[in-house]
Amino acid sequence: MLKAEDYLNNGEVYIWKEKFAVAKTKHFIKEAFASIQDKSEITTIIERHKLPAEEVIEVDEDDWRIITFDMLLPMNLVGFIAKISNAIAEESVSILYISAYSTDHLLVQEKDLQKATAKLKKLGCRIKEK
């Protein structure tokens, strides 16, 4: 059985240098890092300077940073998100988590970035900025 620790220990993680906004928008925005549509809204994660004001319904005013787990994560991996979120929650840090097909991304507010990365280092991750 695959374990989260097997991927976190010496796993490569990078921090995006850009600052992002998390917004509820009227439409998909082509330049976005990610757009998520559910039954009631479109959530857009986009570099702050690329967010068109006319598309915004609501926006979180904090600067968000993206932490990417630069590893291929299998679909049957159990406990990966739990391991990370529990460790970071110990520092009272709020997170947004996005799972792509084989890579995961964690968003933390700029003010909490150091606390979050310190916890990831304790889990064994190698962290760099990209």
Stockholm file with secondary structure:
# STOCKHOLM 1.0

chainA/1-130         MLKAEDYLNNGEVYIWKEKFAVAKTKHFIKEAFASIQDKSEITTIIERHKLPAEEVIEVDEDDWRIITFDMLLPMNLVGFIAKISNAIAEESVSILYISAYSTDHLLVQEKDLQKATAKLKKLGCRIKEK
#=GR chainA/1-130 SS CCBHHHHHTTCEEEECSSCEEEEEESSCCTTCSEEEECSSCEEEEEEGGGCCGGGEEEECCSCEEEEEECSCCCTTCBSHHHHHHHHHHTTTCCEEEEECSSCEEEEEEGGGHHHHHHHHHHTTCEEEEC
#=GC SS_cons         CCBHHHHHTTCEEEECSSCEEEEEESSCCTTCSEEEECSSCEEEEEEGGGCCGGGEEEECCSCEEEEEECSCCCTTCBSHHHHHHHHHHTTTCCEEEEECSSCEEEEEEGGGHHHHHHHHHHTTCEEEEC
//
